[in-house]
Amino acid sequence: MYLITVFGNLLIILAVSSDSHLHTPMYFFLVNLSFLDICVISTIIPKMLVSIQTQSKVITYTECISQICFSTLFAGCDDFLLAVMAYDRFVAICHPLHYTVIMNPHLCVLLVLMSWIMIVSLFYCTVLGVYLSSAATQSSHSSAVASVMYTVVTPMLNPFIYSLRNKDIKAALLRFFKRATIKGTIVLVVKKYP
């Protein structure tokens, strides 16, 4: 699931970056969402895989705090970015004639930066307080299931939900793979006939 998540999100980033037709606010936000999904899953899953492989649940205090801080930062930013994406679609649907004026590149960058500034301020303060001062006990099994659903399944499904069902992304991926195939063929021919 980790590899599917990373690969799927990297495909979206490559497709949008390589196709100038997709350099629009919606796809700018999708690239940022894909990057954040990779970050969210990469803060938790590698340590979890090591723990499963070694059958050891030991984590140092520094590793635990680092993991909490980064996963909180990226997950919070992910939430705010989804709100920004909803605003983008609202403008596109409700004000289509003014869309390019309202959603200019400067505003798009500003909205993404605001998303980052808002998981830092809100989530660091509140979530760290909850994690560090929580005395309530919960079922470890239900907490583990909820954690896996949020940290693994959601980022894995985002490429399919937001992008791979989109005809523009599919077309961009096809063009990307055709270019990569042509370049690979040319490299093979050059190597074969020096």
Residue pairs with C-beta under 8 A, 6 or more apart in sequence:
1 152
1 153
1 156
2 41
2 45
2 46
2 49
2 152
4 156
5 37
5 38
5 41
5 152
5 155
5 156
5 159
6 38
6 41
6 42
8 156
8 159
8 160
8 164
9 34
9 35
9 37
9 38
9 155
9 158
9 159
10 34
10 38
11 159
11 173
12 30
12 31
12 34
12 159
12 163
12 164
12 169
13 31
13 34
13 35
14 176
15 22
15 163
15 169
15 172
15 173
15 176
16 22
16 23
16 27
16 28
16 30
16 31
16 169
16 172
17 31
18 172
18 175
18 176
18 179
19 171
19 172
19 175
19 176
21 168
21 172
22 168
22 169
22 172
25 88
25 103
25 105
25 108
26 85
26 88
26 89
26 92
27 168
28 105
28 108
28 112
29 81
29 84
29 85
29 88
29 108
29 111
29 112
30 85
30 162
30 163
32 81
32 112
32 115
33 78
33 81
33 82
33 85
33 158
33 162
34 158
34 159
34 163
36 74
36 77
36 78
36 81
37 78
37 154
37 155
37 158
37 159
38 155
39 70
39 74
40 71
40 74
40 75
40 78
40 151
40 155
41 151
41 152
41 155
41 156
43 67
43 70
43 71
43 74
44 67
44 71
44 147
44 151
44 152
45 151
45 152
47 59
47 63
47 67
51 57
51 58
51 59
59 67
68 127
68 128
68 131
69 124
69 128
71 151
72 119
72 123
72 124
72 127
72 128
73 119
73 120
73 123
73 124
74 119
75 119
75 123
75 150
75 151
76 118
76 119
76 120
76 122
76 123
76 127
77 115
77 116
77 118
77 119
78 119
79 119
80 114
80 115
80 116
80 118
80 119
81 112
81 115
83 115
84 111
84 112
84 114
84 115
87 111
88 103
91 98
91 99
91 102
91 103
92 99
92 103
95 102
163 169
164 170
